Amino acid sequence: MDKKYYYDLEKKLNFEDVLLDALPNPIYYKDVKGDFIRCNSRFSELTNTCKREIIGKSAYEFFPKSAADRNKLIDKQIMKTLKPYEDEVHFIKDDGEVRYYKLSKAVCQNRDCVVEGIVCIMTDITDRIKEKEILIQQSKFAEMGEMIASIAHQWNEPLVELSAQVQKMELFYSTNQIDKKKVSDFVSESMVPIQYMSETLSDFRNFLKPSTIKEEFDLKIAITEIFDIVGKQIFYFNIKVDFDYDKEEDFFILGYKNQLKQVMLNIINNAKNKIIGSYEEIDFDGVITIRLTNTDTLSIIEIIDNAGPIKDDIIGQIFEPFFTTKENGTGFGLYMARTIIEDKMSGKIAVKNDGDNVIFSIEIPKMGKS
């Protein structure tokens, strides 16, 4: 009887191995401690490690620490809730190629309904991610005109200052007053505006870089970096900016920093242009408010302008592709904003009128809380 039982069990396990290996997706099982207890050939090929060497090891052996940390929290959460969960993770192969996978996780229970671990099916979404990156970059280029105008405003003062330094040096030369100290002072004073302009270009270059890997970052710093680029132009148009959040509170999220900045910049530029357009019709004090709040599971960004409501007949369409009210608009900016927030960062983006104010709200799940 015992021999037959073990024979049947081995036969069943062999059949399950054949079945798992026939599937095109990498699949693995983990126990409640987070160690691998089983996987198929696709996962073995992905990690370039034989199955025997995978068993007993944890995700930290094969995935980036940030991804392993995040999924450790996710596994702990779903073993409590018993609910399935989906997440995205990147994997760096031995040849340096980065692949992106959707993780579909579920809890394993025995006959007594005791949790024994996690099963995960990985789906390769690299092509989809790369296609979106191309679209996002195209959308980003649409913001470049606004940013170049902002850089022109930021460079105006340091260029005037640098011009004054050069003219002063020319005066010293024409009157034979040049000495070592004056040259040293000229270099030191000139380097201040030059360094400022260099930092402006660096901010612009960093904005253009695509974010392809999730990272943990502080929303407050991201907002500061946005206004380092566009702040002076907004100030030039006499638009006030209110930052409504607790400077001591943490607003850390896990996501794609540059792409979130792109979303916020698009909304801020739209608000700025709407206020400038309203100045031509009525006299009022234009204000853009940036508000940050936290809940137990979400970080919430609100971008508010007081330039009048969006018309009721179009407010439901503004996130649709190719919809625009601008004469030369592409209708692409807010559509890509929704794609970035909802598809790439598992968040939500919405807009509503509140009297004369328009409120764009962005909700981003906190780490392990979506």
C-alpha positions in Angstrom: 0.0 0.0 0.0 2.8 2.4 1.0 4.7 1.7 -2.2 1.7 2.2 -4.3 0.9 5.5 -2.5 4.5 6.8 -3.1 4.4 5.6 -6.7 1.1 7.4 -7.4 2.4 10.5 -5.7 5.6 10.5 -7.7 3.6 9.9 -10.9 1.3 12.9 -10.0 4.3 15.1 -9.3 6.0 14.1 -12.5 2.8 14.9 -14.4 2.6 18.3 -12.7 6.2 19.1 -13.6 5.5 18.2 -17.3 2.4 20.4 -17.2 4.2 23.3 -15.6 7.1 23.0 -18.1 4.7 23.0 -21.0 3.4 26.5 -20.0 5.1 29.5 -21.7 5.1 31.6 -18.5 7.7 31.4 -15.7 6.0 30.0 -12.6 7.1 29.5 -9.1 5.9 28.5 -5.7 7.1 30.0 -2.4 6.5 28.8 1.2 5.3 31.1 4.0 8.9 32.1 4.7 9.4 33.3 1.2 11.7 30.5 0.0 11.2 28.8 -3.4 9.9 25.3 -3.2 9.0 24.6 -6.8 9.3 26.3 -10.2 9.0 25.4 -13.9 11.7 25.4 -16.6 10.8 28.9 -17.9 11.6 30.4 -14.4 14.8 28.3 -14.4 15.8 29.7 -17.8 14.9 33.2 -16.8 17.2 33.0 -13.7 19.8 31.0 -15.6 19.8 28.6 -12.6 18.9 25.0 -12.5 15.8 24.0 -10.6 17.7 22.2 -7.8 19.7 25.3 -7.0 16.6 27.5 -7.0 14.8 25.5 -4.3 15.4 26.8 -0.8 16.5 30.2 -2.0 14.6 33.5 -1.7 13.7 36.2 -4.2 16.7 38.3 -3.0 18.9 35.8 -4.9 17.4 36.6 -8.3 15.6 40.0 -8.2 16.7 43.5 -7.3 16.5 44.2 -3.6 13.8 46.9 -4.1 11.6 44.5 -5.9 12.3 41.7 -3.4 11.5 44.0 -0.5 8.3 45.2 -2.1 7.1 41.6 -2.9 7.9 40.4 0.6 5.4 43.0 1.9 2.9 42.0 -0.8 3.2 38.3 0.0 2.7 39.0 3.7 -0.4 41.1 2.9 -2.1 38.5 0.6 -1.4 35.6 3.0 -3.5 37.6 5.4 -6.3 38.7 3.1 -6.2 35.5 0.9 -6.9 37.8 -2.1 -5.0 37.5 -5.4 -2.6 40.4 -6.3 -0.9 41.7 -9.5 2.3 43.7 -9.6 5.0 44.6 -12.0 8.7 43.8 -11.6 11.8 44.2 -13.7 14.5 41.5 -14.1 18.0 42.1 -15.3 19.4 39.2 -17.2 23.0 38.1 -17.2 23.7 39.8 -20.5 22.4 43.1 -19.0 19.0 43.1 -20.8 16.1 44.4 -18.7 12.9 42.5 -19.0 9.6 43.5 -17.4 7.0 41.1 -16.0 3.5 41.2 -14.6 3.3 39.0 -11.4 0.0 37.3 -10.8 0.0 36.0 -7.3 -2.4 33.8 -5.3 -2.3 32.0 -1.9 -1.8 28.2 -1.7 -3.8 26.5 1.1 -4.0 22.9 2.1 -7.1 20.8 2.7 -7.5 22.3 6.2 -7.4 25.8 4.7 -4.0 26.5 6.2 -1.9 28.9 4.2 1.2 27.1 2.9 2.7 29.7 0.6 2.3 31.7 -2.7 2.1 30.7 -6.3 3.1 33.2 -8.9 2.7 33.3 -12.7 5.0 35.8 -14.5 3.9 37.4 -17.8 6.5 39.1 -20.0 5.2 42.6 -20.7 8.5 44.1 -22.0 7.2 44.9 -25.5 4.2 46.6 -24.1 6.3 48.6 -21.7 8.7 49.7 -24.4 5.8 50.8 -26.7 4.4 52.9 -23.9 7.8 54.4 -23.3 7.9 55.6 -26.9 4.5 57.2 -26.6 5.4 58.8 -23.2 8.6 60.2 -24.7 6.6 61.7 -27.6 4.2 63.2 -25.1 7.2 64.6 -23.2 8.5 66.3 -26.2 5.2 68.3 -26.4 6.2 69.8 -23.0 9.6 70.9 -24.3 8.4 74.1 -25.8 7.0 75.2 -22.4 10.2 74.1 -20.7 12.5 75.9 -23.2 10.5 79.1 -22.6 11.0 78.5 -18.8 14.7 78.1 -19.3 14.8 81.3 -21.3 13.2 83.2 -18.4 15.6 81.5 -15.9 18.7 82.4 -17.9 17.7 86.1 -18.4 19.0 87.3 -15.0 22.2 85.3 -14.9 23.0 86.4 -18.5 22.5 90.1 -17.6 24.7 89.6 -14.5 27.4 87.8 -16.6 27.2 90.6 -19.2 27.8 93.2 -16.4 30.8 91.3 -15.1 32.4 91.1 -18.6 31.8 94.9 -19.2 33.3 95.7 -15.8 36.4 93.6 -16.7 36.6 95.5 -20.0 36.5 98.8 -18.1 39.3 97.6 -15.9 41.4 96.6 -18.9 40.9 99.9 -20.7 42.0 101.9 -17.6 44.9 99.6 -16.8 43.4 98.5 -13.5 43.6 94.8 -14.0 45.5 92.9 -11.3 45.5 89.3 -10.0 42.7 90.0 -7.4 40.4 91.6 -10.0 40.9 88.6 -12.3 40.2 86.2 -9.4 37.1 88.1 -8.4 35.9 88.2 -12.0 36.2 84.4 -12.3 34.5 83.7 -8.9 31.6 86.1 -9.6 31.2 84.8 -13.1 31.0 81.2 -12.1 27.9 81.8 -9.9 25.5 82.5 -12.9 27.4 80.0 -15.0 26.8 77.3 -12.4 23.2 78.3 -12.1 22.6 78.0 -15.9 24.5 74.6 -15.9 22.1 73.3 -13.1 19.1 74.5 -15.2 20.3 72.5 -18.2 20.9 69.5 -15.9 17.3 69.7 -14.6 16.1 69.8 -18.2 18.3 66.8 -19.2 17.1 64.8 -16.2 13.5 65.5 -17.1 14.0 64.1 -20.6 15.4 60.8 -19.3 12.8 58.0 -19.4 12.1 56.3 -16.1 12.1 52.6 -16.8 12.6 51.2 -13.3 10.5 51.9 -10.3 12.2 53.7 -7.5 11.2 55.0 -4.1 11.2 58.9 -4.0 9.9 61.8 -2.1 7.0 63.7 -3.8 8.1 66.9 -2.1 11.5 66.7 -3.8 9.9 65.9 -7.2 7.7 69.0 -6.9 10.7 71.2 -6.0 12.5 69.9 -9.1 9.5 70.7 -11.3 9.4 74.3 -10.0 13.2 74.7 -10.4 12.4 74.4 -14.1 9.1 76.3 -14.5 8.8 78.4 -11.4 10.3 81.6 -12.8 8.1 81.6 -15.8 5.0 81.1 -13.7 6.2 84.0 -11.4 6.8 86.1 -14.5 3.1 85.9 -15.3 2.2 87.0 -11.8 0.7 83.7 -10.9 1.0 82.7 -7.2 1.9 79.2 -6.3 0.7 77.8 -2.9 2.4 74.6 -1.5 -0.2 73.1 0.8 1.4 70.3 2.7 3.2 69.5 5.9 6.9 70.1 5.3 7.8 67.6 8.1 5.5 64.8 6.8 6.9 62.0 4.6 5.4 61.6 1.1 7.5 58.7 -0.2 6.1 56.5 -3.0 7.3 53.8 -5.2 7.0 54.5 -8.9 8.5 56.2 -12.0 9.7 59.6 -10.8 10.4 61.4 -14.1 7.1 60.2 -15.6 5.1 61.4 -12.6 6.9 64.7 -12.9 5.9 64.7 -16.6 2.2 64.2 -15.5 2.4 67.0 -13.0 4.2 69.4 -15.3 1.5 68.8 -18.0 -1.3 69.7 -15.5 0.7 72.7 -14.1 1.4 74.1 -17.6 -2.3 73.6 -18.6 -3.3 75.5 -15.4 -0.7 78.3 -16.1 -2.0 78.7 -19.7 -5.6 78.7 -18.6 -4.9 81.5 -16.1 -3.0 83.5 -18.7 -5.9 83.2 -21.0 -8.3 84.3 -18.3 -6.2 87.4 -17.6 -7.2 88.7 -21.1 -10.9 88.5 -20.1 -11.1 89.4 -16.4 -8.8 90.9 -13.7 -8.2 88.4 -10.9 -5.3 86.9 -8.9 -4.2 83.7 -10.5 -3.3 80.9 -8.1 -2.0 77.4 -8.6 -2.2 75.2 -5.4 -0.2 72.0 -5.0 -1.6 70.0 -2.2 -0.3 66.7 -0.7 -2.1 64.5 1.7 -1.6 60.9 3.0 -4.1 58.2 3.9 -3.3 54.8 5.3 -2.9 53.4 1.8 -2.5 56.3 -0.6 -0.5 59.5 -1.2 -2.7 62.0 -2.9 -1.6 64.9 -5.1 -4.0 67.7 -5.9 -3.2 70.4 -8.5 -5.8 73.3 -8.3 -6.2 76.4 -10.3 -8.7 79.2 -9.9 -9.2 80.2 -13.5 -12.8 79.0 -13.8 -14.4 75.6 -14.2 -14.1 73.2 -17.1 -17.3 73.1 -19.2 -19.6 70.3 -18.1 -20.0 69.0 -21.7 -16.2 68.3 -22.1 -15.0 67.5 -18.6 -15.7 63.8 -19.1 -13.6 63.7 -22.3 -10.3 65.4 -21.3 -8.4 62.2 -20.7 -9.4 60.7 -24.0 -6.8 60.5 -26.8 -6.7 63.3 -29.3 -9.2 65.4 -27.4 -8.0 69.0 -27.1 -9.4 72.5 -26.8 -6.1 74.1 -27.8 -5.7 75.4 -31.3 -2.5 73.6 -31.9 -2.9 70.9 -29.3 -2.2 67.2 -29.8 -4.8 65.9 -27.3 -2.0 63.6 -26.1 -0.8 65.1 -22.8 -3.7 64.2 -20.4 -4.3 60.8 -22.1 -0.6 59.9 -21.4 -1.0 61.3 -17.9 -3.8 58.7 -17.3 -1.7 56.0 -18.9 1.3 56.7 -16.7 -0.8 57.0 -13.5 -3.3 54.2 -14.0 -1.4 51.6 -16.1 2.2 52.1 -14.9 1.7 53.2 -11.3 -1.5 51.4 -10.4 -3.0 54.7 -9.3 -6.0 56.9 -10.3 -6.3 60.3 -11.9 -9.4 62.4 -11.9 -10.7 66.0 -12.4 -13.6 67.9 -11.0 -14.9 71.5 -10.7 -15.2 73.1 -7.3 -16.8 76.5 -8.0 -14.3 78.6 -9.9 -11.6 76.0 -9.1 -10.5 73.0 -11.1 -9.0 70.2 -9.1 -6.9 67.4 -10.7 -6.3 64.6 -8.2 -3.7 61.9 -8.4 -3.8 58.9 -6.1 -0.7 56.7 -5.8 -0.7 53.5 -3.7 1.8 53.4 -0.9 4.4 50.5 -1.0 2.6 47.2 -0.6 -0.8 48.9 -0.1 -2.5 48.8 -3.5 
